[in-house]
């Protein structure tokens, strides 16, 4: 990528400067040149000269000028000719390429650093130091969006996402893998979660329409310091994993709204299995057929109201009572009793969780 930027610069300048210009690395290999046939050629003699002395060297019909980045990386720019114009233009090239290199490094380092921060690959003591070195805000309200494609796709939605968040000084779009793209978004002070959800919805709709990729967006809580971004990223991932089990109809899933599903997700599977065995002492939950499960779901949706549920199911009230009695006989739980209903609701969620086998984070 860096060499391509250098090459594009050479191509643009040669339209106005009718001389051969270029840049070579610290081994003397030409990495960009207005004469692209020269790319890949090596001139060790020039590098040897600069190892001994000087910032400028005239030889072989060219002016060479050494530049050094803040990371101590050495490059040599050159311009065809030995006159004052060639010397002046070589000096200009040195400044110009150095500016490009520093901009590229800053941009790359920022994104690379932020990716390592959210993946928790940076030592805690180094986070603050690197944050200040890269001129990023330590204390700022941020949120992490995790955009996940429903299946592996050839074209990643990252380009579309980058267009939505063009401010590269404050917002970061990070490719995690073939399906996941993380967005670290800096918020204005006092931003409410409803505004964050609205932004996530716009993100989802834009990616769906422009990238033609079906995605789900997980939202973290709002964090106040850069040290908390690793936790925020985990929250966004948990939101997607829990949503995959309990909220399959939703495209926008916030960690704050996971409810009891988040609690179940964090329990050991052995404990979940033990809970199911204790609840269903008489029979396994698997003895309940699809019609009975559907009846139970509607009963919960209508707040344990027998009359309202029977009306929504288009069945006689006595038919519903018969089904509820059947459930009580099989499981020992009377869903008309609030405490039993809660136990059964949790048991259904636990069973769904165990059968889904989600990725644990």
Secondary structure, 3 states (H helix, E strand, C coil): CHHHHHHHHHHHHCCCCCCCEEEECCCCEEEEECCHHHCCCECHHHHHHHHHCCCEEEECCEEEEEEECCCCCEEEEEEECCCHHHHHHHHHHHHHHHHHHHHHHHHHHHHHHHHHHHCCCCCHHHHHHHHHHCCCCCEEEEEEEEEEECCCCCCCCHHHHHHHCCCCCCCEEEECCCCEEEEEEECCCCCCHHHHHHHHHHHHHHHHHHHCCCEEEEECCCEEEHHHHHHHHHHHHHHHHHHHHHCCCCCEEEHHHCCHHHHHHCCCHHHHHHHHHHHCCCCCHHHCCHHHHHHHHHHHHCCCCHHHHHHHHCCCHHHHHHHHHHHHHHHCCCCCCHHHHHHHHHHHHHHHHHHHCCCCC
